[in-house]
């Protein structure tokens, strides 16, 4: 895939994926188009050699794989992992707030959100709604308002003279978005608004009662190319939908000759401890059903590449990086190293990535956090520990991680895609 085509398709994917459920739906659509077959965890599986499959759990996590031409116990599995969730503001179960005629919603902070950029942005709302229909059946559907429906206004500097020097954000009191103005005797429920939106988005859906929802606000501004020479991509959720897209395209465009797998888990931003998170049993269950008694031998011959974005060196804050390990945007993906096992990279897994990159004449970089700073983590160590698989942590360098809008280089994504595609079709990995 060429550089321009890759980024055009990436922007479409980002814009279509405001929540983990929408991201998985987007990936499902692309897998269906590529001839992959859906698997249901409730049913028996009969897998064929040389075929692509995928399984979805909770609608927000997905495992897709190619069985390859060889038994995975003999060939090993080329695995890539990423996560579908991003930090955001989630709507509370009883969210209605009415103050001075303004209708607002109470929100809960999901993950390690950089809060200040959420002010003064056009916000939309999307996620999953669970309802009972006219026949009495409980069903789920996705919802996306697809326009600016809310706003979190800043307090004017005239009323907060220390805003630029000493401002803190109280997530309980400062973050409820404003949706509309209502009369003093208003009794509108949030579920009434959802019912109306469902009638607009899905006229065939007949809602008797909304039973629950998992909804989050998101930046209504679409993803775009930015910079005088369009060197950068600016978008919400680059961490980590960029890696999901890269892994997906690598799997789809690989030869299919070797066993290869992509797992995109939900809930990484809050610790991964869920049925569909990386600390859960989803990937392990898929491997059991695919490999059977040969699973242990398959794992011993396998390797996982955990793809999650890295901190590029910010030109205004260069002192926040180790002087020898400041990754530059558009200078290649970043091998992430932490000897305290916050990243799962070891010399062997890093060497394979460097070797493939050298063969393809593609750049790469290395990141180590400053010794006097803490280090984030990924699904890499969790997957390595759960499966016992050799693992590499890598990511595209970016700015503004966990902000409402992030920035990455236009060349790094396609570079990582080319290496992962080669990894997924490589005859030997260990």
PAMARDREN-465289 format. One line per 10 residues: number of its first residue (from 1); their letters; for each residue x, y, z of C-alpha. Coordinates in steps of 0.02 Angstrom, whole numbers, plus 50000, padded with zeros to 5 digits. Example, Ala and Ser with C-alpha at 12.3 -4.5 7.8 and 13.67 -1.06 7.14 Angstrom:
BEGIN
1) as) 50615:49775:50390  50684:49947:50357 .
end
This chain:
BEGIN
1) xxxxxxxxxx) 50000:50000:50000  50068:50170:49952  50097:50310:50077  49952:50423:50020  49827:50280:50006  49875:50216:50178  49844:50383:50261  49682:50416:50166  49612:50250:50225  49679:50282:50401 .
11) xxxxxxxxxx) 49584:50447:50413  49424:50359:50359  49450:50225:50491  49482:50353:50629  49327:50454:50584  49218:50298:50581  49281:50238:50751  49234:50358:50891  49219:50216:51019  49291:50040:51042 .
21) xxxxxxxxxx) 49126:49967:50979  49132:50071:50821  49316:50029:50797  49280:49842:50805  49132:49865:50687  49249:49955:50566  49377:49815:50577  49242:49684:50554  49184:49770:50395  49361:49772:50323 .
31) xxxxxxxxxx) 49390:49590:50371  49226:49538:50290  49278:49626:50131  49444:49533:50135  49358:49363:50147  49382:49327:50332  49246:49223:50415  49159:49267:50579  49170:49143:50725  49047:49134:50869 .
41) xxxxxxxxxx) 49121:49088:51038  48957:49001:51082  48974:48878:50937  49095:48742:50884  49235:48797:50768  49292:48702:50615  49446:48790:50551  49521:48766:50379  49702:48787:50328  49738:48945:50230 .
51) xxxxxxxxxx) 49582:49036:50288  49555:49198:50385  49439:49207:50536  49390:49328:50674  49300:49322:50841  49226:49470:50935  49194:49484:51122  49082:49617:51200  49079:49705:51033  49236:49801:51087 .
61) xxxxxxxxxx) 49378:49674:51070  49425:49569:50920  49546:49429:50878  49575:49401:50691  49691:49268:50622  49750:49175:50469  49772:48989:50496  49912:48980:50367  49968:48827:50270  50063:48747:50414 .
71) xxxxxxxxxx) 50013:48681:50585  50043:48821:50713  50127:48694:50827  50262:48675:50694  50264:48850:50622  50225:48961:50773  50108:49110:50763  50155:49287:50713  50053:49394:50833  50018:49580:50839 .
81) xxxxxxxxxx) 49924:49663:50981  49845:49835:51006  49699:49911:51102  49534:49987:51048  49499:50106:51193  49558:50284:51221  49542:50403:51370  49380:50502:51363  49230:50565:51462  49093:50434:51489 .
91) xxxxxxxxxx) 48912:50475:51528  48856:50425:51703  48704:50311:51728  48595:50450:51802  48675:50598:51714  48542:50735:51703  48594:50903:51776  48486:51059:51764  48565:51223:51815  48498:51396:51772 .
101) xxxxxxxxxx) 48404:51326:51622  48554:51231:51553  48538:51044:51523  48703:50957:51562  48763:50779:51584  48870:50711:51724  49026:50623:51659  49154:50502:51727  49335:50514:51675  49390:50355:51584 .
111) xxxxxxxxxx) 49577:50323:51588  49718:50448:51609  49637:50594:51519  49731:50756:51486  49582:50862:51542  49620:51042:51491  49605:51013:51303  49424:50955:51325  49368:51133:51359  49302:51240:51216 .
121) xxxxxxxxxx) 49289:51096:51093  49143:51041:50987  49092:50873:51063  48988:50732:50994  48926:50574:51079  48935:50391:51031  48937:50214:51102  48825:50065:51135  48644:50066:51192  48553:49914:51263 .
131) xxxxxxxxxx) 48363:49913:51250  48210:49802:51251  48111:49801:51089  47924:49782:51058  47938:49593:51061  48020:49595:51233  48194:49548:51170  48347:49632:51243  48462:49698:51106  48614:49808:51080 .
141) xxxxxxxxxx) 48643:49940:50948  48776:50068:50912  48737:50253:50913  48834:50403:50850  48763:50579:50847  48894:50626:50715  48880:50812:50750  48926:50934:50887  48796:50909:51024  48891:50971:51177 .
151) xxxxxxxxxx) 49021:51094:51239  49122:51119:51398  49150:51308:51409  49301:51376:51499  49283:51502:51637  49334:51672:51569  49504:51733:51624  49420:51888:51698  49340:51770:51826  49496:51666:51853 .
161) xxxxxxxxxx) 49649:51777:51845  49766:51631:51886  49700:51521:51745  49866:51526:51651  49975:51496:51802  49881:51397:51934  49728:51313:51862  49669:51141:51913  49521:51043:51844  49394:50963:51959 .
171) xxxxxxxxxx) 49318:50821:51856  49158:50818:51959  49114:51002:51949  49208:51073:51799  49176:50944:51663  48987:50918:51641  48956:50967:51458  48815:51085:51409  48692:51007:51285  48547:51131:51275 .
181) xxxxxxxxxx) 48438:51258:51364  48273:51201:51441  48130:51281:51537  48132:51275:51726  47997:51140:51730  48087:51028:51606  48079:50840:51639  48181:50778:51491  48274:50618:51528  48435:50572:51441 .
191) xxxxxxxxxx) 48356:50408:51387  48221:50509:51297  48358:50592:51194  48435:50423:51156  48267:50352:51101  48243:50499:50982  48419:50477:50913  48392:50290:50885  48233:50329:50789  48336:50445:50677 .
201) xxxxxxxxxx) 48486:50330:50653  48392:50165:50640  48209:50191:50591  48180:50002:50594  48226:49989:50779  48074:49987:50893  48125:50035:51069  48007:49995:51214  48132:50046:51347  48316:50088:51357 .
211) xxxxxxxxxx) 48397:49977:51488  48576:50040:51486  48714:50121:51387  48902:50145:51375  48927:50314:51293  49072:50432:51280  49098:50608:51217  49223:50634:51078  49300:50774:50975  49182:50814:50831 .
221) xxxxxxxxxx) 49323:50882:50724  49373:50748:50598  49547:50678:50579  49654:50775:50456  49825:50799:50381  49909:50954:50453  50068:51052:50429  50129:51164:50289  50184:51008:50194  50057:50891:50274 .
231) xxxxxxxxxx) 50192:50804:50375  50072:50760:50516  49908:50676:50559  49799:50761:50690  49657:50660:50763  49571:50597:50918  49612:50420:50973  49777:50397:50881  49824:50307:51041  49787:50173:50998 .
241) xxxxxxxxxx) 49675:50159:50845  49825:50198:50737  49904:50033:50793  49738:49940:50768  49730:50001:50589  49913:49961:50555  49896:49784:50624  49733:49755:50531  49804:49807:50363  49961:49705:50393 .
251) xxxxxxxxxx) 49857:49549:50427  49741:49577:50279  49883:49611:50157  50000:49473:50218  50019:49320:50107  49920:49206:50222  50051:49069:50205  50100:49074:50389  49992:49070:50547  49965:49252:50597 .
261) xxxxxxxxxx) 49853:49341:50721  49795:49515:50772  49716:49549:50942  49641:49718:50984  49585:49725:51165  49471:49846:51255  49508:49922:51427  49698:49943:51411  49683:50122:51472  49609:50063:51638 .
271) xxxxxxxxxx) 49718:49912:51674  49653:49778:51553  49566:49678:51691  49404:49627:51605  49333:49481:51508  49387:49564:51346  49544:49649:51411  49723:49590:51393  49720:49521:51571  49564:49421:51527 .
281) xxxxxxxxxx) 49554:49253:51439  49495:49306:51266  49657:49280:51169  49699:49124:51269  49528:49049:51230  49550:49081:51044  49723:49000:51045  49656:48848:51138  49522:48820:51007  49641:48850:50862 .
291) xxxxxxxxxx) 49795:48755:50922  49718:48623:51035  49847:48508:51113  49984:48591:51011  49963:48759:51097  50119:48749:51207  50228:48703:51058  50148:48842:50955  50182:48973:51090  50364:48917:51104 .
301) xxxxxxxxxx) 50385:48954:50918  50283:49116:50919  50316:49300:50945  50201:49444:50993  50227:49624:50936  50131:49741:51051  50098:49901:50953  50056:50054:51056  50109:50232:51020  50267:50308:51094 .
311) xxxxxxxxxx) 50311:50481:51158  50398:50581:51022  50521:50713:51081  50428:50878:51095  50531:51026:51032  50465:51136:51173  50501:51007:51309  50659:50917:51255  50717:50897:51436  50576:50770:51466 .
321) xxxxxxxxxx) 50673:50638:51368  50835:50545:51394  50961:50636:51286  51001:50480:51185  50823:50414:51170  50711:50553:51103  50611:50482:50957  50575:50600:50813  50412:50601:50716  50430:50532:50539 .
331) xxxxxxxxxx) 50596:50450:50580  50527:50275:50605  50432:50169:50733  50501:50162:50910  50564:50005:50997  50512:50031:51179  50631:49968:51313  50608:49960:51501  50713:49839:51603  50586:49845:51744 .
341) xxxxxxxxxx) 50466:49757:51625  50343:49899:51598  50379:49852:51417  50408:49671:51368  50547:49702:51241  50704:49596:51258  50862:49593:51153  50799:49447:51048  50630:49520:51004  50706:49691:50967 .
351) xxxxxxxxxx) 50838:49609:50858  50707:49527:50748  50619:49693:50719  50783:49779:50678  50831:49637:50562  50668:49646:50463  50680:49835:50454  50858:49825:50390  50806:49700:50257  50668:49818:50199 .
361) xxxxxxxxxx) 50782:49971:50216  50660:50053:50337  50704:50164:50488  50675:50128:50672  50712:50213:50838  50728:50165:51021  50643:50241:51174  50693:50227:51357  50609:50340:51484  50718:50457:51587 .
371) xxxxxxxxxx) 50786:50367:51741  50704:50496:51855  50531:50478:51779  50396:50345:51786  50352:50238:51636  50184:50192:51563  50143:50017:51508  50053:49921:51371  49968:49754:51340  50141:49685:51299 .
381) xxxxxxxxxx) 50195:49630:51474  50019:49567:51512  50014:49460:51356  50192:49399:51380  50153:49349:51559  49986:49266:51520  50044:49168:51368  50230:49147:51398  50265:49216:51225  50419:49315:51172 .
391) xxxxxxxxxx) 50360:49494:51151  50416:49660:51079  50341:49829:51124  50343:49955:50983  50245:50108:50931  50230:50256:50815  50297:50416:50898  50166:50548:50934  50131:50711:51025  49990:50749:51147 .
401) xxxxxxxxxx) 49960:50572:51207  49793:50558:51301  49737:50729:51240  49570:50750:51153  49671:50774:50993  49842:50697:50959  49973:50713:50824  50085:50589:50734  50192:50588:50577  50120:50537:50410 .
411) xxxxxxxxxx) 50265:50421:50368  50286:50317:50526  50122:50222:50514  50155:50154:50341  50333:50108:50394  50268:50004:50539  50136:49926:50425  50268:49866:50302  50373:49787:50440  50223:49702:50522 .
421) xxxxxxxxxx) 50161:49636:50355  50331:49557:50325  50333:49489:50503  50162:49408:50478  50217:49316:50322  50393:49272:50378  50434:49086:50378  50534:49091:50540  50519:49214:50684  50616:49128:50824 .
end
